[in-house]
Amino acid sequence: MLTRVQKWGNSLGLRIPKSFAAEAHVEAGSTVDISVEDGGLVVRPVRRPKYALSELLRKVNSQNLHEEVVTGEPVGREAW
């Protein structure tokens, strides 16, 4: 598919066709990595890592477990 690079302020912008965006799972506000490979532009979506609480808790051990932190007396309508 051919498309045209447009001026956008002091930069250049490239519109991504809806079908390409859907296939790459990107939408407005998505973070992408742009690089130059062999003289061509390559745009790749950046995926956020997905965490599971059980997986994170398996990594807690006696070496990385911290002590309780005292933050002082309740303020306002805080209940402890």
mmCIF file as gemmi writes it, N, C-alpha and C atoms, coordinates in Angstrom:
data_model
loop_
_atom_site.group_PDB
_atom_site.id
_atom_site.type_symbol
_atom_site.label_atom_id
_atom_site.label_alt_id
_atom_site.label_comp_id
_atom_site.label_asym_id
_atom_site.label_entity_id
_atom_site.label_seq_id
_atom_site.pdbx_PDB_ins_code
_atom_site.Cartn_x
_atom_site.Cartn_y
_atom_site.Cartn_z
_atom_site.occupancy
_atom_site.B_iso_or_equiv
_atom_site.pdbx_formal_charge
_atom_site.auth_seq_id
_atom_site.auth_asym_id
_atom_site.pdbx_PDB_model_num
ATOM 1 N N . MET Axp A 1 ? 0.844 -1.177 0 1 0 ? 1 A 1
ATOM 2 C CA . MET Axp A 1 ? 0 0 0 1 0 ? 1 A 1
ATOM 3 C C . MET Axp A 1 ? 0.885 1.234 0 1 0 ? 1 A 1
ATOM 4 N N . LEU Axp A 2 ? 0.576 2.192 -0.814 1 0 ? 2 A 1
ATOM 5 C CA . LEU Axp A 2 ? 1.302 3.455 -0.84 1 0 ? 2 A 1
ATOM 6 C C . LEU Axp A 2 ? 0.57 4.471 0.013 1 0 ? 2 A 1
ATOM 7 N N . THR Axp A 3 ? 1.331 5.262 0.734 1 0 ? 3 A 1
ATOM 8 C CA . THR Axp A 3 ? 0.78 6.361 1.519 1 0 ? 3 A 1
ATOM 9 C C . THR Axp A 3 ? 1.771 7.505 1.447 1 0 ? 3 A 1
ATOM 10 N N . ARG Axp A 4 ? 1.407 8.655 1.933 1 0 ? 4 A 1
ATOM 11 C CA . ARG Axp A 4 ? 2.251 9.83 1.794 1 0 ? 4 A 1
ATOM 12 C C . ARG Axp A 4 ? 2.674 10.326 3.174 1 0 ? 4 A 1
ATOM 13 N N . VAL Axp A 5 ? 3.958 10.689 3.297 1 0 ? 5 A 1
ATOM 14 C CA . VAL Axp A 5 ? 4.48 11.29 4.521 1 0 ? 5 A 1
ATOM 15 C C . VAL Axp A 5 ? 4.052 12.756 4.526 1 0 ? 5 A 1
ATOM 16 N N . GLN Axp A 6 ? 3.495 13.221 5.641 1 0 ? 6 A 1
ATOM 17 C CA . GLN Axp A 6 ? 2.984 14.591 5.756 1 0 ? 6 A 1
ATOM 18 C C . GLN Axp A 6 ? 3.81 15.379 6.77 1 0 ? 6 A 1
ATOM 19 N N . LYS Axp A 7 ? 3.89 16.678 6.58 1 0 ? 7 A 1
ATOM 20 C CA . LYS Axp A 7 ? 4.543 17.556 7.55 1 0 ? 7 A 1
ATOM 21 C C . LYS Axp A 7 ? 3.617 17.706 8.751 1 0 ? 7 A 1
ATOM 22 N N . TRP Axp A 8 ? 4.22 17.624 9.947 1 0 ? 8 A 1
ATOM 23 C CA . TRP Axp A 8 ? 3.445 17.752 11.18 1 0 ? 8 A 1
ATOM 24 C C . TRP Axp A 8 ? 4.286 18.586 12.134 1 0 ? 8 A 1
ATOM 25 N N . GLY Axp A 9 ? 4.05 19.897 12.173 1 0 ? 9 A 1
ATOM 26 C CA . GLY Axp A 9 ? 4.902 20.806 12.945 1 0 ? 9 A 1
ATOM 27 C C . GLY Axp A 9 ? 6.292 20.798 12.332 1 0 ? 9 A 1
ATOM 28 N N . ASN Axp A 10 ? 7.31 20.58 13.162 1 0 ? 10 A 1
ATOM 29 C CA . ASN Axp A 10 ? 8.685 20.488 12.669 1 0 ? 10 A 1
ATOM 30 C C . ASN Axp A 10 ? 9.07 19.05 12.335 1 0 ? 10 A 1
ATOM 31 N N . SER Axp A 11 ? 8.136 18.131 12.434 1 0 ? 11 A 1
ATOM 32 C CA . SER Axp A 11 ? 8.403 16.718 12.196 1 0 ? 11 A 1
ATOM 33 C C . SER Axp A 11 ? 7.63 16.237 10.983 1 0 ? 11 A 1
ATOM 34 N N . LEU Axp A 12 ? 7.699 14.96 10.748 1 0 ? 12 A 1
ATOM 35 C CA . LEU Axp A 12 ? 6.929 14.329 9.684 1 0 ? 12 A 1
ATOM 36 C C . LEU Axp A 12 ? 6.009 13.291 10.308 1 0 ? 12 A 1
ATOM 37 N N . GLY Axp A 13 ? 4.86 13.101 9.695 1 0 ? 13 A 1
ATOM 38 C CA . GLY Axp A 13 ? 3.895 12.135 10.196 1 0 ? 13 A 1
ATOM 39 C C . GLY Axp A 13 ? 3.507 11.145 9.122 1 0 ? 13 A 1
ATOM 40 N N . LEU Axp A 14 ? 3.125 9.977 9.555 1 0 ? 14 A 1
ATOM 41 C CA . LEU Axp A 14 ? 2.722 8.926 8.637 1 0 ? 14 A 1
ATOM 42 C C . LEU Axp A 14 ? 1.407 8.35 9.143 1 0 ? 14 A 1
ATOM 43 N N . ARG Axp A 15 ? 0.388 8.343 8.307 1 0 ? 15 A 1
ATOM 44 C CA . ARG Axp A 15 ? -0.906 7.77 8.696 1 0 ? 15 A 1
ATOM 45 C C . ARG Axp A 15 ? -0.859 6.266 8.5 1 0 ? 15 A 1
ATOM 46 N N . ILE Axp A 16 ? -1.356 5.56 9.468 1 0 ? 16 A 1
ATOM 47 C CA . ILE Axp A 16 ? -1.394 4.1 9.399 1 0 ? 16 A 1
ATOM 48 C C . ILE Axp A 16 ? -2.82 3.693 9.032 1 0 ? 16 A 1
ATOM 49 N N . PRO Axp A 17 ? -3.001 3.001 7.936 1 0 ? 17 A 1
ATOM 50 C CA . PRO Axp A 17 ? -4.349 2.569 7.552 1 0 ? 17 A 1
ATOM 51 C C . PRO Axp A 17 ? -4.992 1.714 8.642 1 0 ? 17 A 1
ATOM 52 N N . LYS Axp A 18 ? -6.29 1.844 8.784 1 0 ? 18 A 1
ATOM 53 C CA . LYS Axp A 18 ? -7.04 1.156 9.831 1 0 ? 18 A 1
ATOM 54 C C . LYS Axp A 18 ? -6.787 -0.352 9.82 1 0 ? 18 A 1
ATOM 55 N N . SER Axp A 19 ? -6.758 -0.955 8.644 1 0 ? 19 A 1
ATOM 56 C CA . SER Axp A 19 ? -6.564 -2.401 8.563 1 0 ? 19 A 1
ATOM 57 C C . SER Axp A 19 ? -5.181 -2.806 9.067 1 0 ? 19 A 1
ATOM 58 N N . PHE Axp A 20 ? -4.147 -1.983 8.776 1 0 ? 20 A 1
ATOM 59 C CA . PHE Axp A 20 ? -2.8 -2.271 9.261 1 0 ? 20 A 1
ATOM 60 C C . PHE Axp A 20 ? -2.749 -2.128 10.783 1 0 ? 20 A 1
ATOM 61 N N . ALA Axp A 21 ? -3.371 -1.071 11.3 1 0 ? 21 A 1
ATOM 62 C CA . ALA Axp A 21 ? -3.386 -0.836 12.74 1 0 ? 21 A 1
ATOM 63 C C . ALA Axp A 21 ? -4.074 -1.99 13.469 1 0 ? 21 A 1
ATOM 64 N N . ALA Axp A 22 ? -5.166 -2.457 12.914 1 0 ? 22 A 1
ATOM 65 C CA . ALA Axp A 22 ? -5.892 -3.567 13.547 1 0 ? 22 A 1
ATOM 66 C C . ALA Axp A 22 ? -5.031 -4.831 13.552 1 0 ? 22 A 1
ATOM 67 N N . GLU Axp A 23 ? -4.377 -5.104 12.444 1 0 ? 23 A 1
ATOM 68 C CA . GLU Axp A 23 ? -3.545 -6.309 12.35 1 0 ? 23 A 1
ATOM 69 C C . GLU Axp A 23 ? -2.342 -6.239 13.295 1 0 ? 23 A 1
ATOM 70 N N . ALA Axp A 24 ? -1.788 -5.031 13.493 1 0 ? 24 A 1
ATOM 71 C CA . ALA Axp A 24 ? -0.632 -4.852 14.378 1 0 ? 24 A 1
ATOM 72 C C . ALA Axp A 24 ? -1.043 -4.596 15.823 1 0 ? 24 A 1
ATOM 73 N N . HIS Axp A 25 ? -2.352 -4.528 16.071 1 0 ? 25 A 1
ATOM 74 C CA . HIS Axp A 25 ? -2.895 -4.28 17.414 1 0 ? 25 A 1
ATOM 75 C C . HIS Axp A 25 ? -2.389 -2.957 17.993 1 0 ? 25 A 1
ATOM 76 N N . VAL Axp A 26 ? -2.442 -1.896 17.179 1 0 ? 26 A 1
ATOM 77 C CA . VAL Axp A 26 ? -2.109 -0.556 17.656 1 0 ? 26 A 1
ATOM 78 C C . VAL Axp A 26 ? -3.329 0.343 17.505 1 0 ? 26 A 1
ATOM 79 N N . GLU Axp A 27 ? -3.388 1.347 18.338 1 0 ? 27 A 1
ATOM 80 C CA . GLU Axp A 27 ? -4.488 2.307 18.304 1 0 ? 27 A 1
ATOM 81 C C . GLU Axp A 27 ? -3.927 3.666 18.682 1 0 ? 27 A 1
ATOM 82 N N . ALA Axp A 28 ? -4.749 4.686 18.632 1 0 ? 28 A 1
ATOM 83 C CA . ALA Axp A 28 ? -4.307 6.027 18.998 1 0 ? 28 A 1
ATOM 84 C C . ALA Axp A 28 ? -3.721 5.992 20.407 1 0 ? 28 A 1
ATOM 85 N N . GLY Axp A 29 ? -2.544 6.541 20.575 1 0 ? 29 A 1
ATOM 86 C CA . GLY Axp A 29 ? -1.889 6.57 21.874 1 0 ? 29 A 1
ATOM 87 C C . GLY Axp A 29 ? -0.951 5.396 22.122 1 0 ? 29 A 1
ATOM 88 N N . SER Axp A 30 ? -0.926 4.405 21.225 1 0 ? 30 A 1
ATOM 89 C CA . SER Axp A 30 ? -0.018 3.272 21.384 1 0 ? 30 A 1
ATOM 90 C C . SER Axp A 30 ? 1.427 3.75 21.275 1 0 ? 30 A 1
ATOM 91 N N . THR Axp A 31 ? 2.312 3.094 22.018 1 0 ? 31 A 1
ATOM 92 C CA . THR Axp A 31 ? 3.74 3.382 21.922 1 0 ? 31 A 1
ATOM 93 C C . THR Axp A 31 ? 4.344 2.459 20.881 1 0 ? 31 A 1
ATOM 94 N N . VAL Axp A 32 ? 5.162 3.032 20.005 1 0 ? 32 A 1
ATOM 95 C CA . VAL Axp A 32 ? 5.835 2.247 18.975 1 0 ? 32 A 1
ATOM 96 C C . VAL Axp A 32 ? 7.325 2.546 19.004 1 0 ? 32 A 1
ATOM 97 N N . ASP Axp A 33 ? 8.111 1.601 18.519 1 0 ? 33 A 1
ATOM 98 C CA . ASP Axp A 33 ? 9.55 1.766 18.372 1 0 ? 33 A 1
ATOM 99 C C . ASP Axp A 33 ? 9.824 1.99 16.89 1 0 ? 33 A 1
ATOM 100 N N . ILE Axp A 34 ? 10.522 3.076 16.563 1 0 ? 34 A 1
ATOM 101 C CA . ILE Axp A 34 ? 10.851 3.384 15.174 1 0 ? 34 A 1
ATOM 102 C C . ILE Axp A 34 ? 12.356 3.234 15.003 1 0 ? 34 A 1
ATOM 103 N N . SER Axp A 35 ? 12.749 2.501 13.97 1 0 ? 35 A 1
ATOM 104 C CA . SER Axp A 35 ? 14.17 2.327 13.69 1 0 ? 35 A 1
ATOM 105 C C . SER Axp A 35 ? 14.393 2.355 12.184 1 0 ? 35 A 1
ATOM 106 N N . VAL Axp A 36 ? 15.657 2.468 11.809 1 0 ? 36 A 1
ATOM 107 C CA . VAL Axp A 36 ? 16.038 2.429 10.402 1 0 ? 36 A 1
ATOM 108 C C . VAL Axp A 36 ? 16.843 1.159 10.187 1 0 ? 36 A 1
ATOM 109 N N . GLU Axp A 37 ? 16.392 0.318 9.273 1 0 ? 37 A 1
ATOM 110 C CA . GLU Axp A 37 ? 17.089 -0.921 8.945 1 0 ? 37 A 1
ATOM 111 C C . GLU Axp A 37 ? 17.282 -0.985 7.441 1 0 ? 37 A 1
ATOM 112 N N . ASP Axp A 38 ? 18.517 -1.113 7.015 1 0 ? 38 A 1
ATOM 113 C CA . ASP Axp A 38 ? 18.858 -1.182 5.589 1 0 ? 38 A 1
ATOM 114 C C . ASP Axp A 38 ? 18.246 -0.022 4.807 1 0 ? 38 A 1
ATOM 115 N N . GLY Axp A 39 ? 18.266 1.163 5.392 1 0 ? 39 A 1
ATOM 116 C CA . GLY Axp A 39 ? 17.761 2.351 4.713 1 0 ? 39 A 1
ATOM 117 C C . GLY Axp A 39 ? 16.255 2.491 4.71 1 0 ? 39 A 1
ATOM 118 N N . GLY Axp A 40 ? 15.532 1.593 5.385 1 0 ? 40 A 1
ATOM 119 C CA . GLY Axp A 40 ? 14.073 1.664 5.437 1 0 ? 40 A 1
ATOM 120 C C . GLY Axp A 40 ? 13.586 1.91 6.856 1 0 ? 40 A 1
ATOM 121 N N . LEU Axp A 41 ? 12.407 2.481 6.988 1 0 ? 41 A 1
ATOM 122 C CA . LEU Axp A 41 ? 11.805 2.703 8.3 1 0 ? 41 A 1
ATOM 123 C C . LEU Axp A 41 ? 11.096 1.441 8.765 1 0 ? 41 A 1
ATOM 124 N N . VAL Axp A 42 ? 11.284 1.105 10.029 1 0 ? 42 A 1
ATOM 125 C CA . VAL Axp A 42 ? 10.599 -0.033 10.623 1 0 ? 42 A 1
ATOM 126 C C . VAL Axp A 42 ? 9.878 0.472 11.862 1 0 ? 42 A 1
ATOM 127 N N . VAL Axp A 43 ? 8.589 0.228 11.94 1 0 ? 43 A 1
ATOM 128 C CA . VAL Axp A 43 ? 7.771 0.655 13.073 1 0 ? 43 A 1
ATOM 129 C C . VAL Axp A 43 ? 7.217 -0.595 13.734 1 0 ? 43 A 1
ATOM 130 N N . ARG Axp A 44 ? 7.54 -0.772 15.023 1 0 ? 44 A 1
ATOM 131 C CA . ARG Axp A 44 ? 7.072 -1.947 15.758 1 0 ? 44 A 1
ATOM 132 C C . ARG Axp A 44 ? 6.33 -1.506 17.011 1 0 ? 44 A 1
ATOM 133 N N . PRO Axp A 45 ? 5.178 -2.101 17.299 1 0 ? 45 A 1
ATOM 134 C CA . PRO Axp A 45 ? 4.483 -1.762 18.541 1 0 ? 45 A 1
ATOM 135 C C . PRO Axp A 45 ? 5.284 -2.239 19.746 1 0 ? 45 A 1
ATOM 136 N N . VAL Axp A 46 ? 5.23 -1.469 20.823 1 0 ? 46 A 1
ATOM 137 C CA . VAL Axp A 46 ? 5.869 -1.84 22.079 1 0 ? 46 A 1
ATOM 138 C C . VAL Axp A 46 ? 4.787 -2.403 22.973 1 0 ? 46 A 1
ATOM 139 N N . ARG Axp A 47 ? 4.964 -3.625 23.386 1 0 ? 47 A 1
ATOM 140 C CA . ARG Axp A 47 ? 3.967 -4.294 24.229 1 0 ? 47 A 1
ATOM 141 C C . ARG Axp A 47 ? 4.335 -4.147 25.701 1 0 ? 47 A 1
ATOM 142 N N . ARG Axp A 48 ? 3.363 -3.787 26.5 1 0 ? 48 A 1
ATOM 143 C CA . ARG Axp A 48 ? 3.57 -3.731 27.944 1 0 ? 48 A 1
ATOM 144 C C . ARG Axp A 48 ? 3.604 -5.145 28.489 1 0 ? 48 A 1
ATOM 145 N N . PRO Axp A 49 ? 4.51 -5.403 29.415 1 0 ? 49 A 1
ATOM 146 C CA . PRO Axp A 49 ? 4.513 -6.747 30.004 1 0 ? 49 A 1
ATOM 147 C C . PRO Axp A 49 ? 3.251 -6.95 30.837 1 0 ? 49 A 1
ATOM 148 N N . LYS Axp A 50 ? 2.732 -8.151 30.826 1 0 ? 50 A 1
ATOM 149 C CA . LYS Axp A 50 ? 1.555 -8.475 31.638 1 0 ? 50 A 1
ATOM 150 C C . LYS Axp A 50 ? 2.024 -9.228 32.869 1 0 ? 50 A 1
ATOM 151 N N . TYR Axp A 51 ? 1.534 -8.826 34.025 1 0 ? 51 A 1
ATOM 152 C CA . TYR Axp A 51 ? 1.937 -9.416 35.281 1 0 ? 51 A 1
ATOM 153 C C . TYR Axp A 51 ? 0.769 -10.147 35.92 1 0 ? 51 A 1
ATOM 154 N N . ALA Axp A 52 ? 1.073 -11.227 36.594 1 0 ? 52 A 1
ATOM 155 C CA . ALA Axp A 52 ? 0.087 -11.939 37.395 1 0 ? 52 A 1
ATOM 156 C C . ALA Axp A 52 ? 0.547 -11.846 38.846 1 0 ? 52 A 1
ATOM 157 N N . LEU Axp A 53 ? -0.374 -11.54 39.752 1 0 ? 53 A 1
ATOM 158 C CA . LEU Axp A 53 ? -0.027 -11.388 41.154 1 0 ? 53 A 1
ATOM 159 C C . LEU Axp A 53 ? 0.659 -12.641 41.691 1 0 ? 53 A 1
ATOM 160 N N . SER Axp A 54 ? 0.152 -13.807 41.331 1 0 ? 54 A 1
ATOM 161 C CA . SER Axp A 54 ? 0.75 -15.049 41.828 1 0 ? 54 A 1
ATOM 162 C C . SER Axp A 54 ? 2.197 -15.185 41.365 1 0 ? 54 A 1
ATOM 163 N N . GLU Axp A 55 ? 2.469 -14.771 40.127 1 0 ? 55 A 1
ATOM 164 C CA . GLU Axp A 55 ? 3.836 -14.841 39.598 1 0 ? 55 A 1
ATOM 165 C C . GLU Axp A 55 ? 4.76 -13.878 40.347 1 0 ? 55 A 1
ATOM 166 N N . LEU Axp A 56 ? 4.273 -12.676 40.623 1 0 ? 56 A 1
ATOM 167 C CA . LEU Axp A 56 ? 5.071 -11.695 41.348 1 0 ? 56 A 1
ATOM 168 C C . LEU Axp A 56 ? 5.333 -12.145 42.783 1 0 ? 56 A 1
ATOM 169 N N . LEU Axp A 57 ? 4.322 -12.715 43.424 1 0 ? 57 A 1
ATOM 170 C CA . LEU Axp A 57 ? 4.486 -13.155 44.811 1 0 ? 57 A 1
ATOM 171 C C . LEU Axp A 57 ? 5.453 -14.323 44.937 1 0 ? 57 A 1
ATOM 172 N N . ARG Axp A 58 ? 5.572 -15.157 43.897 1 0 ? 58 A 1
ATOM 173 C CA . ARG Axp A 58 ? 6.539 -16.26 43.928 1 0 ? 58 A 1
ATOM 174 C C . ARG Axp A 58 ? 7.976 -15.746 44.015 1 0 ? 58 A 1
ATOM 175 N N . LYS Axp A 59 ? 8.189 -14.508 43.603 1 0 ? 59 A 1
ATOM 176 C CA . LYS Axp A 59 ? 9.53 -13.936 43.626 1 0 ? 59 A 1
ATOM 177 C C . LYS Axp A 59 ? 9.893 -13.305 44.966 1 0 ? 59 A 1
ATOM 178 N N . VAL Axp A 60 ? 8.945 -13.214 45.89 1 0 ? 60 A 1
ATOM 179 C CA . VAL Axp A 60 ? 9.219 -12.649 47.213 1 0 ? 60 A 1
ATOM 180 C C . VAL Axp A 60 ? 9.936 -13.71 48.041 1 0 ? 60 A 1
ATOM 181 N N . ASN Axp A 61 ? 11.058 -13.302 48.651 1 0 ? 61 A 1
ATOM 182 C CA . ASN Axp A 61 ? 11.785 -14.222 49.528 1 0 ? 61 A 1
ATOM 183 C C . ASN Axp A 61 ? 12.347 -13.444 50.705 1 0 ? 61 A 1
ATOM 184 N N . SER Axp A 62 ? 13.056 -14.109 51.587 1 0 ? 62 A 1
ATOM 185 C CA . SER Axp A 62 ? 13.561 -13.444 52.796 1 0 ? 62 A 1
ATOM 186 C C . SER Axp A 62 ? 14.595 -12.365 52.477 1 0 ? 62 A 1
ATOM 187 N N . GLN Axp A 63 ? 15.279 -12.455 51.336 1 0 ? 63 A 1
ATOM 188 C CA . GLN Axp A 63 ? 16.275 -11.444 50.98 1 0 ? 63 A 1
ATOM 189 C C . GLN Axp A 63 ? 15.647 -10.151 50.44 1 0 ? 63 A 1
ATOM 190 N N . ASN Axp A 64 ? 14.474 -10.222 49.827 1 0 ? 64 A 1
ATOM 191 C CA . ASN Axp A 64 ? 13.889 -8.994 49.273 1 0 ? 64 A 1
ATOM 192 C C . ASN Axp A 64 ? 12.613 -8.556 49.997 1 0 ? 64 A 1
ATOM 193 N N . LEU Axp A 65 ? 12.283 -9.196 51.084 1 0 ? 65 A 1
ATOM 194 C CA . LEU Axp A 65 ? 11.106 -8.818 51.874 1 0 ? 65 A 1
ATOM 195 C C . LEU Axp A 65 ? 11.505 -7.719 52.849 1 0 ? 65 A 1
ATOM 196 N N . HIS Axp A 66 ? 10.848 -6.581 52.787 1 0 ? 66 A 1
ATOM 197 C CA . HIS Axp A 66 ? 11.205 -5.463 53.668 1 0 ? 66 A 1
ATOM 198 C C . HIS Axp A 66 ? 10.358 -5.475 54.934 1 0 ? 66 A 1
ATOM 199 N N . GLU Axp A 67 ? 10.84 -4.747 55.915 1 0 ? 67 A 1
ATOM 200 C CA . GLU Axp A 67 ? 10.13 -4.618 57.187 1 0 ? 67 A 1
ATOM 201 C C . GLU Axp A 67 ? 8.951 -3.657 57.021 1 0 ? 67 A 1
ATOM 202 N N . GLU Axp A 68 ? 8.086 -3.675 58.018 1 0 ? 68 A 1
ATOM 203 C CA . GLU Axp A 68 ? 6.949 -2.761 58.02 1 0 ? 68 A 1
ATOM 204 C C . GLU Axp A 68 ? 7.457 -1.326 58.067 1 0 ? 68 A 1
ATOM 205 N N . VAL Axp A 69 ? 6.793 -0.422 57.351 1 0 ? 69 A 1
ATOM 206 C CA . VAL Axp A 69 ? 7.164 0.979 57.32 1 0 ? 69 A 1
ATOM 207 C C . VAL Axp A 69 ? 6.17 1.758 58.171 1 0 ? 69 A 1
ATOM 208 N N . VAL Axp A 70 ? 6.673 2.484 59.162 1 0 ? 70 A 1
ATOM 209 C CA . VAL Axp A 70 ? 5.819 3.293 60.023 1 0 ? 70 A 1
ATOM 210 C C . VAL Axp A 70 ? 5.682 4.672 59.396 1 0 ? 70 A 1
ATOM 211 N N . THR Axp A 71 ? 4.449 5.063 59.136 1 0 ? 71 A 1
ATOM 212 C CA . THR Axp A 71 ? 4.21 6.354 58.491 1 0 ? 71 A 1
ATOM 213 C C . THR Axp A 71 ? 3.63 7.393 59.44 1 0 ? 71 A 1
ATOM 214 N N . GLY Axp A 72 ? 3.506 7.046 60.717 1 0 ? 72 A 1
ATOM 215 C CA . GLY Axp A 72 ? 2.996 8.013 61.687 1 0 ? 72 A 1
ATOM 216 C C . GLY Axp A 72 ? 1.553 7.761 62.043 1 0 ? 72 A 1
ATOM 217 N N . GLU Axp A 73 ? 1.001 8.645 62.811 1 0 ? 73 A 1
ATOM 218 C CA . GLU Axp A 73 ? -0.377 8.537 63.275 1 0 ? 73 A 1
ATOM 219 C C . GLU Axp A 73 ? -1.348 8.846 62.138 1 0 ? 73 A 1
ATOM 220 N N . PRO Axp A 74 ? -2.593 8.329 62.247 1 0 ? 74 A 1
ATOM 221 C CA . PRO Axp A 74 ? -3.609 8.637 61.227 1 0 ? 74 A 1
ATOM 222 C C . PRO Axp A 74 ? -3.841 10.151 61.151 1 0 ? 74 A 1
ATOM 223 N N . VAL Axp A 75 ? -4.119 10.635 59.955 1 0 ? 75 A 1
ATOM 224 C CA . VAL Axp A 75 ? -4.363 12.05 59.727 1 0 ? 75 A 1
ATOM 225 C C . VAL Axp A 75 ? -5.767 12.177 59.137 1 0 ? 75 A 1
ATOM 226 N N . GLY Axp A 76 ? -6.536 13.141 59.636 1 0 ? 76 A 1
ATOM 227 C CA . GLY Axp A 76 ? -7.876 13.349 59.104 1 0 ? 76 A 1
ATOM 228 C C . GLY Axp A 76 ? -8.767 12.169 59.428 1 0 ? 76 A 1
ATOM 229 N N . ARG Axp A 77 ? -9.43 11.6 58.404 1 0 ? 77 A 1
ATOM 230 C CA . ARG Axp A 77 ? -10.382 10.52 58.617 1 0 ? 77 A 1
ATOM 231 C C . ARG Axp A 77 ? -9.779 9.147 58.278 1 0 ? 77 A 1
ATOM 232 N N . GLU Axp A 78 ? -8.443 9.055 58.233 1 0 ? 78 A 1
ATOM 233 C CA . GLU Axp A 78 ? -7.793 7.769 57.981 1 0 ? 78 A 1
ATOM 234 C C . GLU Axp A 78 ? -8.09 6.816 59.117 1 0 ? 78 A 1
ATOM 235 N N . ALA Axp A 79 ? -8.269 5.547 58.773 1 0 ? 79 A 1
ATOM 236 C CA . ALA Axp A 79 ? -8.508 4.518 59.791 1 0 ? 79 A 1
ATOM 237 C C . ALA Axp A 79 ? -7.419 3.472 59.682 1 0 ? 79 A 1
ATOM 238 N N . TRP Axp A 80 ? -6.776 3.147 60.818 1 0 ? 80 A 1
ATOM 239 C CA . TRP Axp A 80 ? -5.726 2.123 60.825 1 0 ? 80 A 1
ATOM 240 C C . TRP Axp A 80 ? -6.152 0.943 61.631 1 0 ? 80 A 1
